[in-house]
Amino acid sequence: MHIAELSRFLFELSENNNRAWFVMNKPRYDILRAEFLQMVTRLIQDLSKSDPAIALCDPKKALFRINRDVRFGKDKSPYKTYFSASILPSGRKKPSEGGGPAYYFQISEDNRLFFAVGEYMPPADRLKNIRQHLIEDEAGFKKVIKNKALKECFGELQEDGKLIRPPKGYDPDHALIEYLKLKSMMVWTECQLDDLLYEDVHKKLVSGFKTALPLVSWLRSASFS
C-alpha cells in the first residue's frame, strides 16, 4: 500500500469532487483500491491471531464503497475523500446494523489515520441488551474501562450522542449511570500519518486493535437476541 500516493489521490479528489475528474483518474483509483484490499486482507490475517472470530471476515465485504449516499444530505459531492474498512465476524459493515463490535479504520485526504473499535449507535434492541449486560456484569465492565493499555491507546469511551438524562426505565442513581446514558460503546483515536510507511501503519492498527480486544470480548458477551 503506497500511503503517500493514496493521500495524494484523496486530496486531489477533495479538490475535484466530480464524476468527470474521477472517471479520468479511475485507473489510479483501481490500483489504490486493490492495494487497500491487500492491506485489509493482511490486517484480518494478523488480527485473527488474537481474535479468531474475525478470521473468516471477507476482505472485499469489509471495504466501504467510495461513492457517497447523497439522498438525504445537503452535501451532494459524489465521492468520499477517504478509504475505509470495517472488520467484524458477521460480515455487516456497520455496527449500527446490529452486527456486534467492529474494528474500523480510515485514511483520509488530510493524511490522517482514524481507527475505532466497538459499536457505534447500535439499534435500540441491541443497545438495550448492552445496557442490561452492563448492569448484570458491572465488575466485568469496570475492568474493561479501567484497562490501562486501552486507556493509554484510546482514552475514555466516546460520548458522541450521549443522553442528558438517564434512559427511561433505568435507576438514575445507578453507580454506572453515566455509562448507561451512552448511545455507543466505542473507543477511537487518530494520528497524522506524515511520513509513516505502510508497515508502520499496519503495526499501529494491529497493536491498537489488539489493545481493544477486552472491549470487543465484553460486547460480544452481551445478548444478541
C-alpha positions in Angstrom: 0.0 0.0 0.0 1.5 3.3 -1.1 0.2 5.5 1.7 1.6 8.8 0.3 0.1 8.1 -3.1 -3.3 7.3 -1.5 -3.3 10.5 0.5 -2.3 12.4 -2.7 -5.1 10.9 -4.7 -7.7 11.6 -1.9 -6.5 15.2 -1.6 -6.8 15.8 -5.3 -10.3 14.2 -5.2 -11.3 16.6 -2.4 -10.3 19.4 -4.7 -12.1 17.9 -7.7 -15.1 16.0 -6.3 -16.9 15.4 -9.5 -17.6 12.5 -11.8 -15.6 13.8 -14.7 -12.4 14.0 -12.7 -13.0 10.7 -11.1 -13.5 8.9 -14.4 -10.3 10.5 -15.7 -8.4 9.2 -12.7 -10.2 5.8 -12.4 -7.0 3.8 -13.2 -5.3 5.4 -10.2 -8.2 4.6 -8.0 -8.4 1.0 -9.2 -4.7 0.4 -8.3 -5.1 2.1 -4.9 -8.3 0.2 -4.2 -6.6 -3.1 -5.0 -3.7 -2.2 -2.7 -6.1 -1.2 0.1 -7.8 -4.6 -0.3 -4.5 -6.3 0.2 -3.9 -4.1 3.3 -7.2 -5.2 4.8 -6.6 -8.8 3.9 -3.3 -8.8 5.8 -4.8 -6.9 8.7 -7.5 -9.6 9.1 -5.0 -12.3 8.9 -2.7 -10.8 11.6 -5.6 -9.6 13.8 -7.2 -13.1 13.7 -4.2 -14.5 15.6 -5.5 -12.7 18.7 -9.2 -12.6 17.7 -10.0 -15.8 15.8 -13.7 -14.8 15.4 -12.8 -12.4 12.5 -10.7 -15.0 10.6 -13.4 -15.6 8.1 -14.3 -12.0 7.5 -14.4 -11.4 3.7 -11.9 -8.5 3.0 -14.0 -7.4 0.0 -17.1 -7.1 2.1 -15.1 -5.2 4.7 -14.3 -2.4 2.4 -16.7 0.6 2.1 -17.6 2.0 -1.3 -16.1 5.4 -2.2 -19.5 6.6 -3.5 -21.4 8.8 -1.1 -25.1 8.4 -0.3 -26.3 11.9 -1.3 -30.0 11.3 -1.0 -30.6 13.0 2.4 -27.7 15.4 3.0 -27.1 18.9 1.8 -23.6 18.0 0.5 -24.1 16.4 -2.9 -20.4 15.6 -3.5 -20.5 12.2 -5.2 -17.4 10.7 -3.6 -15.9 10.2 -0.1 -12.5 11.6 0.4 -11.2 8.7 2.4 -10.7 4.9 2.1 -12.3 2.9 4.9 -13.0 -0.6 6.1 -14.9 -2.3 9.0 -13.8 -5.8 10.2 -16.3 -8.0 12.1 -17.4 -11.6 12.1 -20.9 -11.1 10.8 -19.8 -9.5 7.5 -22.0 -6.5 8.1 -20.0 -3.3 7.6 -21.9 -1.1 10.2 -22.2 -1.8 13.9 -25.4 0.2 13.7 -26.9 -2.7 11.8 -26.6 -4.8 14.9 -23.7 -6.9 13.8 -21.8 -6.5 17.1 -18.5 -4.8 17.7 -16.2 -3.9 14.8 -12.7 -2.8 14.1 -12.9 0.2 11.8 -10.3 2.4 10.2 -9.9 5.1 7.5 -7.2 7.0 5.8 -8.4 10.5 4.7 -7.4 13.2 2.3 -5.7 15.2 5.1 -3.2 12.4 5.5 -4.7 11.2 8.8 -5.4 7.7 10.1 -8.5 7.3 12.2 -9.3 3.9 13.9 -12.1 2.8 16.2 -13.3 -0.3 18.0 -16.8 -1.1 19.4 -20.4 -0.4 18.5 -21.4 3.0 17.2 -25.1 3.9 17.6 -26.4 0.3 17.6 -30.2 -0.2 17.1 -32.5 0.2 20.1 -32.8 -3.5 20.8 -29.1 -4.1 20.7 -28.4 -1.0 22.9 -30.9 -2.3 25.4 -29.1 -5.6 25.6 -25.7 -3.9 26.1 -27.1 -1.7 28.9 -28.6 -4.8 30.5 -25.3 -6.6 30.2 -23.6 -3.6 31.9 -26.0 -3.9 34.8 -25.6 -7.6 35.1 -21.8 -7.6 34.7 -20.8 -4.4 36.4 -17.5 -5.9 37.6 -16.6 -7.0 34.1 -17.4 -3.6 32.6 -15.4 -1.8 35.2 -12.4 -4.0 34.4 -12.7 -3.0 30.7 -13.0 0.7 31.2 -10.1 0.7 33.7 -7.8 -1.3 31.4 -4.6 0.7 31.4 -3.4 -0.2 27.9 -6.9 0.5 26.4 -7.0 4.0 28.1 -3.4 4.8 27.0 -4.2 4.0 23.4 -7.7 5.3 23.0 -8.6 7.3 26.1 -12.1 7.1 27.5 -15.3 5.7 25.9 -16.6 8.2 23.3 -19.7 10.2 24.4 -21.0 11.1 21.0 -24.8 11.3 21.2 -24.8 10.7 25.0 -28.2 11.3 26.7 -28.6 14.2 29.0 -31.0 12.4 31.2 -30.9 8.7 32.3 -32.6 6.4 29.8 -36.2 5.6 30.6 -36.6 2.6 33.0 -33.1 2.8 34.5 -32.2 3.8 38.0 -30.8 7.4 37.9 -28.7 6.5 41.0 -27.0 3.5 39.5 -23.2 3.7 40.0 -22.6 3.5 36.3 -25.5 5.7 35.1 -23.2 7.9 33.1 -22.2 4.9 31.0 -25.9 3.8 30.8 -26.5 7.2 29.1 -24.2 6.3 26.3 -25.7 5.5 22.9 -22.5 3.9 21.6 -19.9 1.7 23.2 -16.8 2.7 21.2 -13.3 4.0 21.5 -11.4 5.8 18.8 -8.3 7.7 18.1 -6.5 9.3 15.2 -3.0 10.5 14.2 -1.2 12.3 11.4 0.5 9.9 9.0 3.2 12.3 7.9 6.0 10.1 6.7 4.7 6.8 8.1 5.1 3.9 5.7 2.7 1.1 5.1 4.5 -1.2 7.6 4.2 1.5 10.3 0.5 1.9 9.7 -0.1 -1.8 9.7 1.7 -2.3 13.0 -0.1 0.6 14.6 -3.5 -0.8 13.6 -2.7 -4.3 14.7 -1.4 -3.1 18.0 -4.3 -0.7 18.6 -6.9 -3.3 17.7 -5.4 -5.9 19.9 -5.4 -3.5 22.8 -9.2 -3.1 22.4 -9.9 -6.8 22.4 -11.2 -6.7 26.1 -13.9 -4.2 24.9 -14.7 -6.4 21.9 -15.0 -9.5 24.0 -17.2 -7.8 26.6 -19.6 -6.5 24.0 -19.8 -9.9 22.3 -20.8 -11.4 25.6 -23.9 -9.2 25.6 -27.0 -11.0 24.3 -27.9 -10.5 20.6 -31.5 -11.7 20.9 
